[in-house]
Amino acid sequence: MTTAIEIGYRAIDTAQAYGNEADVGAALRTLGVPRSELCITTKVRPSNDCDERFIPSLRESLDKLGVDRVDVLLLHFPPADGDVAPSVRRLEEAVRLGLAGHIGVSNFTAAMMNAARSATSLPLVANQVEFHPLLDQRVLLRAATETGIPLSSYCSVARGEVFKYPLFDDIAKGYGKTAAQVVLRWILQKGVAITTMSTRRENIRANFAVMDFVLSSVDMDRIDVLNATHYRIVDRPRVPDAPVFDPAATQH
Ligand SMILES: NC(=O)c1ccc[n+]([C@@H]2O[C@H](COP(=O)([O-])OP(=O)(O)OC[C@H]3O[C@@H](n4cnc5c(N)ncnc54)[C@H](OP(=O)(O)O)[C@@H]3O)[C@@H](O)[C@H]2O)c1
């Protein structure tokens, strides 16, 4: 995290389920970045998404992070029964109590995005979902436009799977960039905010340097072809809470 902060990252993505909120908080205290510069996101784990545990669990997260409120609070996964309105009301309560600046969701299907949109008049600032070139997420992109809930990506480089495709190196050469930078730029040009993770200084640095080039529409189209791979990482049965995306997302 020290490297990321030095390079200029200010958006921090954590979650109750990651078990690292206390470490993130300790690192932030050591680094001394002004709070106003940071955008801290955490996510409520599904077992805390009920009236009794939601706010107490959030207060516990804030204690661990060493902050009065998070900038963005997400539901980590949709509720098991698919009824999103009660969960959205709990998010609203977090804002009302001043414990969260903004709210959003994660792993929501298009239908759930619509239901969430109808359940609140507050802005929903993200649906954080698996998003990379090896997965067709056109249905979610359309839902983002229709609902005004922007997508943000996770597994942005498909945990390294993208690097098995020479196309990204081919395209990267033309821009003097790396395959990873091409992948991240493709995500940005889809209108999706990026969440990245790396343990290596050179990769952390590379992932930050994607604002100084633009992929041509021809190269965007060449990458789009790989959506048909339909490679998923956060999926059932390994992750039982993983969304079953709307069927059209798998059609071409
Ligand atoms: N909402 C959710 O349900 C959910 C689910 C999963 C993840 N997330 C969030 O998304 C973040 C990122 O997702 P992720 O870690 O699962 O997948 P990812 O970003 O696709 O993959 C991370 C892996 O890619 C490698 N990598 C990163 N940048 C690279 C580069 N420039 N060149 C080569 N390799 C590179 C890293 O290796 P090195 O360390 O060797 O660089 C790391 O092993 C997580 O940290 C988490 O905050 C959210």
The ligand as a Tripos MOL2 file, in Angstrom:
@<TRIPOS>MOLECULE
LIG
   48    52     1     0     0
SMALL
NO_CHARGES

@<TRIPOS>ATOM
      1 N1        -16.6490   -7.1410   -5.2530 N.am      1 LIG1
      2 C1        -16.1420   -8.3550   -5.3460 C.2       1 LIG1
      3 O1        -16.8800   -9.3670   -5.1950 O.2       1 LIG1
      4 C2        -14.6880   -8.5270   -5.6750 C.ar      1 LIG1
      5 C3        -14.2000   -9.7880   -6.0770 C.ar      1 LIG1
      6 C4        -12.8430   -9.9100   -6.3830 C.ar      1 LIG1
      7 C5        -11.9940   -8.8110   -6.3070 C.ar      1 LIG1
      8 N2        -12.4930   -7.5970   -5.8990 N.ar      1 LIG1
      9 C6        -11.5960   -6.3930   -5.7960 C.3       1 LIG1
     10 O2        -10.8860   -6.2130   -6.9920 O.3       1 LIG1
     11 C7         -9.4770   -6.1670   -6.7230 C.3       1 LIG1
     12 C8         -8.6970   -6.7460   -7.8870 C.3       1 LIG1
     13 O3         -9.2250   -7.9770   -8.2840 O.3       1 LIG1
     14 P1         -8.3840   -9.3370   -8.2350 P.3       1 LIG1
     15 O4         -7.1680   -9.1680   -7.4360 O.co2     1 LIG1
     16 O5         -9.3310  -10.4010   -7.8550 O.co2     1 LIG1
     17 O6         -8.0100   -9.6130   -9.7520 O.3       1 LIG1
     18 P2         -7.0440   -8.9470  -10.8450 P.3       1 LIG1
     19 O7         -6.8410   -7.4910  -10.5810 O.co2     1 LIG1
     20 O8         -7.5770   -9.3840  -12.1590 O.co2     1 LIG1
     21 O9         -5.6940   -9.7650  -10.6490 O.3       1 LIG1
     22 C9         -4.7060   -9.4560   -9.7330 C.3       1 LIG1
     23 C10        -3.4860  -10.2120  -10.1810 C.3       1 LIG1
     24 O10        -3.0530   -9.6580  -11.4190 O.3       1 LIG1
     25 C11        -1.6640   -9.3990  -11.3740 C.3       1 LIG1
     26 N3         -1.4050   -8.1000  -12.0010 N.ar      1 LIG1
     27 C12        -1.9210   -6.9130  -11.6340 C.ar      1 LIG1
     28 N4         -1.4560   -5.9380  -12.4270 N.ar      1 LIG1
     29 C13        -0.6000   -6.5280  -13.3040 C.ar      1 LIG1
     30 C14         0.2260   -6.0360  -14.3500 C.ar      1 LIG1
     31 N5          0.2680   -4.7400  -14.6580 N.pl3     1 LIG1
     32 N6          0.9720   -6.9190  -15.0480 N.ar      1 LIG1
     33 C15         0.9490   -8.2200  -14.7330 C.ar      1 LIG1
     34 N7          0.2020   -8.7510  -13.7490 N.ar      1 LIG1
     35 C16        -0.5730   -7.9110  -13.0350 C.ar      1 LIG1
     36 C17        -1.2700   -9.3560   -9.9150 C.3       1 LIG1
     37 O11        -0.0350   -9.9950   -9.7590 O.3       1 LIG1
     38 P3          1.2070   -9.2180   -9.0490 P.3       1 LIG1
     39 O12         0.8310   -9.0500   -7.6300 O.co2     1 LIG1
     40 O13         2.3350  -10.1820   -9.2840 O.co2     1 LIG1
     41 O14         1.3810   -7.9140   -9.7810 O.co2     1 LIG1
     42 C18        -2.3750  -10.1370   -9.2010 C.3       1 LIG1
     43 O15        -1.9530  -11.4590   -8.9510 O.3       1 LIG1
     44 C19        -9.3210   -6.9360   -5.4030 C.3       1 LIG1
     45 O16        -8.1430   -6.5630   -4.7280 O.3       1 LIG1
     46 C20       -10.5840   -6.5000   -4.6700 C.3       1 LIG1
     47 O17       -10.3730   -5.2220   -4.0880 O.3       1 LIG1
     48 C21       -13.8150   -7.4440   -5.6050 C.ar      1 LIG1
@<TRIPOS>BOND
     1     1     2 1
     2     2     3 2
     3     2     4 1
     4     4     5 ar
     5     4    48 ar
     6     5     6 ar
     7     6     7 ar
     8     7     8 ar
     9     8     9 1
    10     8    48 ar
    11     9    10 1
    12     9    46 1
    13    10    11 1
    14    11    12 1
    15    11    44 1
    16    12    13 1
    17    13    14 1
    18    14    15 2
    19    14    16 1
    20    14    17 1
    21    17    18 1
    22    18    19 2
    23    18    20 1
    24    18    21 1
    25    21    22 1
    26    22    23 1
    27    23    24 1
    28    23    42 1
    29    24    25 1
    30    25    26 1
    31    25    36 1
    32    26    27 ar
    33    26    35 ar
    34    27    28 ar
    35    28    29 ar
    36    29    30 ar
    37    29    35 ar
    38    30    31 1
    39    30    32 ar
    40    32    33 ar
    41    33    34 ar
    42    34    35 ar
    43    36    37 1
    44    36    42 1
    45    37    38 1
    46    38    39 2
    47    38    40 1
    48    38    41 1
    49    42    43 1
    50    44    45 1
    51    44    46 1
    52    46    47 1
@<TRIPOS>SUBSTRUCTURE
     1 LIG1         1 GROUP 0 **** ****
